[in-house]
Structures are given as structure tokens and as C-alpha cells.
Amino acid sequence: MPEPTEVDQDSVVRARNTLLASGRRTPREEVDAYRVLARVSPAAYLPPLARALRQLSHDRVYADRPLDRLALRQEAVAAARAVDPADAKYADVLYEALDSCQWALYDIGRRAEGLAVRAEMLAVGRARAEASGSGTVLGLSAWATGLLEEGRYAEAAEVLAESVARARPHGPASGAFAWSLLEWIAALDAAGRPGQALAVMAELVGMEATEAANDRGPQACHLYALIRYAQMLDAALRHGEAAAARQEALALLGELAAHGERKSWSGYQTTFWSVLFSMSAAESERPVPGRPRPPVGTAPQHWSPDVRERYFDSREALRADVDRLALRAADDPDHLAELVRLQRVLTVRSAVHWELRTHLFAERVRGLFDEGVALARRLRRADPAAGSGALAVALTDRACFRTAVKEFDAALDDFRQVPELLAPCTGPV
């Protein structure tokens, strides 16, 4: 904690008047006032200075000035660090300042510095938990996401194992447990531990079934989890269990088609589906060596800004690649399988992007799901063995999309075709 310093008394009076005035003050005026008063009374004014600096950094004037925005957030970190560690607000003030700073660093591509700040956030979170006796450790998820983006999957899986273990006593009622499980499943898969990922997926399916049965969660989330579970079972060559999971999903979809959801939900189930959808397509992605990767299994709003921007901005180039490949495939069916794969990558990225913009979601992506089914049907005519599996995937994708937009009858029509298509298949779907 810095010692109070001599400040011109007129400046102090003006600063206090600014804060006490009944009229509305600007974020800049508030920061200037707190800067003065923090020199006079650090204990009282450093925490509000850190908060005011963060708020000012969100002002639209800094939208196109990322370096100035970063400077404000770094000043907020400096102010937070200067707070007395014995102050009850110290950990929270510092954590929030660090969090805003790491986003600004990632936004301008200074990823190594951003990851280092996330490591410090976790250290602050651990110290806070130890001091308070809380089982919750702030920063675990942010640190794991940073590791996933760098391709450090084994480390991320261990961090997420701790996150899940800490969330487990609170169960699904906390609202965060299912998301922690999703992140962990994706990390385990990426780390080459599919058996463990499958076991955690089974836990998620069971939890969603219980929540739906007791009207504490959407039936749609149980459906999406069952469908992804069946895909993972097929990948593990446990086809009998996969078929049983699909039949259970089919029965659940039939119930939704007949009666709809038993309760009205906030809409988070569509995000739940979009995360599972991106997980199902992870093997189709081909990350560029040396480039950060999307942290599959994590909702996009938690991705670092540069990764999210690159992932979504790629859609235009993907669309052009799909269209060029479609022209080749018209003359040479050998290109069809790659066309089906690439078009699904485009569909996944578009669905994840537009799901964040709910009012445009169905309108912007419906055609992509229809296109995927049509391409898979063409592949099946050219190559029945490969095409049957591809069509099963495309119909499953469209059935989930139609469920997400509450077109349950159409979703059921799609999904009814899947078991027969997969009956002769022995490969993963």
C-alpha cells in the first residue's frame, strides 16, 4: 500500500466535488477524481480507482484504440496491486483488474502475456479460496481455456479435472457443473484419453436425464447429450450401446414432437447444443500448426477475442472453398467426400456464430443444414458405404438444429432415418 502523498488542496476539493455532485459525471471525470484522491487516501480510493479505470476502458471511444484501452486496464492492475493485501476487497479487486487486462492483451494478439496474466488470476483465485475456506477457485476455467487454445491438452484436462471435482459437491443446481463437464470431456478427447472422456460423457447424460425427469432441466439438453454420447460410443466401436442410446434419443424426440417441453426455459439449451455440435466436428477441423486453436467444449463467449474473431471470420473463405470444390465434384465424384467434410466445418462455424445472435439464428443457418443433407445423399449414391455414414451425420445434425428451433416433428422425421443408415456401419459417426 503506497503512503499518502502531498496533493494540491484545490485539486482534492475539485475531485471530491466531482464525486459528490448530484449531476451525472463522465467516466473520464470519475477516473481523474479517483486518481487524485487515491494519492491522498490510498486505502479508501485505490479500489474504486481500479473499478473506474476498467469502466472507462469500455467506453466506445476506445473501440478502435486497443492500445489505449490496454493502458487503462494495466493502470487498473497497478492500482489493484497497490491495495493492502489485508483489505477484504484485495483479491476481488485484483482478480477483476487482471481479468479485464488479459482480454485486452489477447485482443491485440499478445497471447503469451495474456496467458501469463491468466496464470496470475489463478494464483489469486487459489489464495482467495484458501483465505475464505471456499471450495470455489476463480481462474481455473480461464486458465484451462488458455491452455486448450495453445494445444496443451493434457495440462488443460488436469486443470478441468480439478474444476469438476470442486463443482461436483454443488451438483447441477449450481448451473455451472454441466458446462465444466463439457469442457473436461473435450479436453480429455483432445488429450487422447477417449475412454475417460466417454465415462464423463455418460455421467453428463445421466445427470441431464435426472434433471429433465424432475423438471429441473430441458428435455432437449438430455436429447443432445444422448446423441453425442451415441456418437462417442460408435467411435469407441461400442456399436450396440450406441444403437441403444440412439433409440433412447429417438423415444425422447418422439415425446418432444408429441408434447413439446414440459416447461419453458430461458434458451441456454441452444448454446448447450452448439457446444456439443462443435465437439462432434472436432476431428474434421485441421488446425494450422503454430496457430492457436478454438477451445472446443467451451462456449465461444469465453474464447480469447483473437481466436474467436479468426474462427468466425474464416466462414467467408470456407464458403468460397466449398463452392469451388462443389464445381469440381460436379465433374469428378471423387471430390464429394472432401466436399461433405468441408461443408460440415462451414455449417458448424456458422451455427456457433449465429447461435450467439438468437434472432437471426434459424434464418442464417437453415440452408446450410439442408445443403449438408443434400450433399450426403449425393455421396451415398456415388459411394453407398461412405455415404450412409455421412448421411446419418447430416440428418443427425439437422435433427438437432430443428430441435433447437422447436421444429420437433421435422426433427423426428430426420432422426428416424438414422438407425437404418447406421445398421451396416462399423465405423465412427
N, C-alpha and C positions, 0 to 999 in steps of 0.2 A: 504494500500500500504506500503510494507516494505521500510525502509530507505536504501539508498545505503550503501554498506559496503566496507571496505578496501579489495582489492584483489591484489595479486602479479601481478605487471605490465607485467611481461613476459607472464603470463597466459592470461592476457587480450589481449596482442598483438597476441599471438598464436590463440586465439578464433576469433579475428577479421580477421586474415589472413585466417583462415579456411572458414569463411563465404564469404570472398571477393575473394577467389581463383577461377580461371576460370575452374579448373578441377572439376570433379564430386566428391562430398563428400558423405560419407555414412550417413544413418540416425543416427547412433550412434555418429559420429563425430559432426553432427549438434546439437544433444541434448547436448553433452558435451560443445560445444561452447556457446550455449544459457544459459546453467546453470551458466557459469562464468559471462557472460555479464549481466544476469538478476540480479546478485548481485551488479553490478556497476550502472546499469541504469534500475531499475525495470519497470518504465513506458514504456520504449521502448521495452524491451525484454521479459517480462513475457508472453504477448500474443503469440509471436512466440515460446516460450518455451513450452507452453501448447500444441500448434499445433504439434510441433516436437515430443513431447512425445507420443502423440496419433498416429502419423505416425509410429514411431519406434515400438509401440506395435503391429502393423500389420505385422511386419517383420516375415518371415516364421520361423526364429529361435525360435520364441515364440509359434509356433503352438502347441507344446507339453509341454509348460511351462506356464500353465494358471495362476499360482500364480505370476510369474514374469511379465506376461502381465498385470495382475490386478495392481501390484505395480506401473508400469509405468503410468497406467491410473489414479490411485489415486494421483500420483505425479502431473499429468496434472491438476487434480481438485484442488489440493493445489495451484498450480501456478495460475490457473484461479481465485480462490477466492482472491488471493493477488493483483489482478489487481484493480486499483482505480475504485470504483463503478461509479464515474463521467465520466469515459472513455466511449466513444461511443461504443467501442467494448466489453465492460464488459459482458453484458448479453449474447451475442452470443458466446463469448469465454467460459463462464461458462457453458452455456447450452450444447454446443458440448462436453465439457470435461465430464460433468455429464452423457450425453447420452452414450459415449463410456464406462464409468465406470460401468453403470448399466448392459450393455451387458456382461461385464466380470464377474460381480457378479452372474448374472443368469447362466452363462455358467458353473460355479463351484457349483451351487446349493444353493448359499446364497441368497435365494429368498426374505427373509424379508428385507435384506439390499438393494437388488435391487429395491424392491418396494418403500422403503423409499427414494432412490435416484430419482425414478420417481416422487414422490411427490414433491421433491425439484425442479425437472425440471419444473413441472407445476407452482410452485411458481415463478420461474424465468421467465417463459413464461408470466404469468399474469403481473408481474412487467414491463416486456419489452413492452407488449401491452399497458399498461396504460401510460407508458412514451412516447411511439411513437404515441399514438392515433389510433393504428391499431386494426382492428376487429379480427385479427388472433391471437390466443393464442397457442403458442408452448407447447407441452406436454400433451394436452388433450387426444389425441388418445393413446399415450403410457401409460398414467395413466389408461385409461379405459381398455386397453388390460390387464394390470396387475391385475385389479380388476376382470375381467372376468376369468382369469386363477385361481384366488383364489375362484371362485364361488360366488363372491359378485355382483350378477347380478343387483339387484335394484340400487346399487350405480353406477355401470357402465352405466346403462340405463340413469341415470340423467346426468352423465358427457357427454355421447354421445348426449343427447338432446341439451346440450349447444353447442357441436361441430357442430351439424347440423344447429342450429339456427345461428351460426356465419358464416357458409359456405353458407347458403341459399341465402343471397343477391348476391353472386357471381355466383350462379346457376351452371349448368353443365359445363359451359365454363372453370371453374377453374380446371377441371379434377379430383378433389377430392370429389366432392359432392356425386356422386353415391356411392363411397366407404364408405363415412360417413353414408349414409342411410342404406347400407347393415349391417354395424356394429351395428347400432341402432336397426334395425329390429331383428337381432339375440339376442341382449341383452334384448329387450322387451319380446321376446318369452321365453327366459330362465328365466326372472324375473316373469313369469306367467301373462303377460299382452298381450295375443294374439290378443285381439280386436284392441289395439293400434298398434301392430306390423302389423296387416293386413291393417290398414289405411295408415301406412307409406309405405307398400309394394305397395299399389295402387298408391301412389304418385310416387314411383320409376318407375312403369310400364308406367304411363302417361308421365313421363319425358323421358324415353327411347323411347317411341313411337314418341314423338315430335322430339327428336334428330335424330332418324332414318329417319323420314319423310323429314327432312330438310338436309339430308346427312351430319349431324354433328356427327353421331354415327353409329355403326354397327347394321344392322337388327338382327344379331344373339343375341346381348345383349337384344334387345326388346323381342326376342323369349324366351330366358332363363328366363327373368323376368316374362313374361306371364305364363310360365309353372309353375314356383314356386308359383306365385300368385294363380293359379288354385288349386295347392296342399293345400295351406293355406286356401282357401275358402272351400274346401272339409273338412278339419279338423274342420272348424267352422260350419259344417253342412249346408253350403250355396251351395248346390249341383247344383242348377240351374245356379247360377252365375259362378260356377266353370266350368260347361259344356260350357257356353258361352265363357269363357276365353280360354278353350282348342280349341274351334272352331276357335277363332281368331288366336291362335298359329298355328293351322293346316293350315289356309289360308296363314299365313306368311311363314311357312315352304314350302308350295307349291310354293310360289313366289321365295324363295331361290333355290328350286330344278329346277325351270324353267329358272331363270336368274342369280343366284348367287348374291353375294353382289354387290351393285351398285358402291362401291368404294373399294379400297384396304386399309386395316387397319393394324396397327402395330402388332396385335396379342394379345393385352391385353384382348380381349373378351374371350379368353380361360381361363384366370385367373378368370375373372368375372363368367364364368360358374362353375369353380371348387369351388369357394367360395359358390355359390348358391347350388351346389351339396352337399357340406358338411353340409350346413344348413338344407337341406331336410332330412338328415340322423341323425340329432342331437338326435332325440328321440330313435334311435337304439343304440346309444352309452351308455355304462354303466360305468361311471367314478368310479375309485377306491376311496372310502372315504379317505379323508386326503391327496389325491394327487392333484396337480394342473391339470386343465383341458385345453384342446385346446380352444382358444377363437374363437369359430365358428363365422363366419361372417367377420373375419379379414384375409387378405392374409397371408399365412404362413411365408413369409419373415419378418413379423412384430411380430411373436410369439417369446417368450423368447427362447433362444437356448436349454435349458434343456427340455422344453415342446415339442418343435419341434423334437428334437432327439428321445425322448421317443415315440412320436406318430408314427414316421416313422419307428423306429426300431421294433415296435410291429408287423410289417407286416409278418415277418417270423414266429412268434408264431401263428399269426392268420391263416396263410396258413396251418400250421400243425393242428390247431384245426378244420379248415374247412374240411381237408382231413380225419381226424379221425371221424368227425360227418357224413361225406358222407358214410363211411363204415357202420355205424350204421343205417343210413337212408335207405341203400340198403335193409336191412332186416326188418326194422321197420319204416314205413312211418310216424309214429308219430314224428319222429325227423326232418321231412322235413321243417316245418315252421321255426324252430330254425336255420336249415342249411341255409335257404334262408336269414334270418336276418344277420347271422354271415358273410356269403359270401358277402353281400352288404357292411358291415362295412369294409371288406378287400378291396373291389373294390373302395370305397370312399377314403380310406387312400392311396391306390396305385395311384389312379388318381391324387389326390392332390400332392403326392410326385413327380410323373413323369411329371406332367404339368410344374414343375419348370425346367425340363430338356427337353426342347422342342423337340430336335431332336430324342429322344427315346420315346416320349410320346405315340404315336399311337401303336408302336410295342409292348410296355411293358404292355399295359392295355387292348388292344382289346379283348384278350381271356377272361378276367375277365367279361366283359360286355356280351359276348356270353354265358359264363358259368352261369351268373345270369339269363338270359332269359331261358336257358335250365332247370335250377332248378325250376324256377317259373312255367314252363309248367308241370313239374312233379308234383308239388304241386297242380296245378289246376286239374290234372287227379285224384289225391287222394282226394282232398277236393275242389270242384268247387267254393264254396263261398269264402274261404280264398285265393285260388289260382288265382281267377280272379283279385282281387286287387293286389296281389303280381306280377302277370304278367304285369299288367298295369304299375306298378312302374318300373319293369325291362326293359320293352320296352321304357318307357319314358327316363330312364337313358341312354339306348343305343342310342336312337334317339338324345339326347343332345350330347353324345360323338361323334356320327357320324357327327353331325353338326359342332362340334369343329374341326374335321379333314377334313371338307369341303366335306363330302360324303352325299350331300343333298338328293339325290334320295333314298338312303338306309335309311336315317333318316326319310324321309317321309313315306316309307313303314312301318317302325316300328310304327310311331306315329299315322298312320291311324287306327291301330288296337285298340288304347287306348279307344276312346269314347264308343265303343261297350262293351268292357270289364267292363267299369265302370257303364254302364247303370243300372244294377240291384243293384249296391253297394250303401250303405248308410253310410259307414264308411270312415274315413280319408284315403287319399292316399298320 
